[in-house]
Amino acid sequence: MYTVLVISVIIVIVVLLLAVLTTSKAYQYKHTVDPIDDNPYVKNPNDNSNENENQNK
């Protein structure tokens, strides 16, 4: 019975250690954000090309 308990505790410690290491590495990751100028889904007030195309139709 003690063998199962010791193996279970070792598994719990290994899983906890891996979770802490993974979380620590995730917080160190450098995230980047694309500039608004490169985003095709944001309407640029200086760009009238779509408005001109819609008015000509």
N, C-alpha and C positions, 0 to 999 in steps of 0.2 A: 504494500500500500504506500509506503514512503517513497518507493521508486517512482510511482505515478505522480505523486505530489511534487517531487523534485523536478521531474521532467516537465510538468505543467508550469512550475514557477520559472524554469529556464526559458520555456517558450514565451511566457508572458513578458519576461524581461527583454528577450530578443525583439519581440514585436513592438514593445514600448520604445526601445532604443532606435529601431528603424523608423518609427513614426516621428520621433523627435528629430532625427537626422534629416528626414525628408522635409519636414516642416521648416527646419532651419535653412536648408538649401533653397526652398521655395521663397523664403523671405529675402534671400540674398540676390535673387534673380532681378536683373535690370529690365524693367518694362519700358517700351517706347510707344509713343503715340504719333500717328501720322499727322502732318500739318493739315489744316483745314483746306488749304489751296489744292491739295492733291485728292481730296475726297469728292468723288463725282456725285454723291447724294446730297451734298449741301449746296443750296442755291447761292451763287456768288452774285451780289448786287451789281457788280461791274460787268458781268457777262450777260449781254442781251441777245445772244445768238439764238437761244431757244424761243424767246419772245418774238423775234423777227420771223422765225420759221413758222410759228403758230399763226401769226397775223397774215402771212402770205397764203395760207391754205384756205 
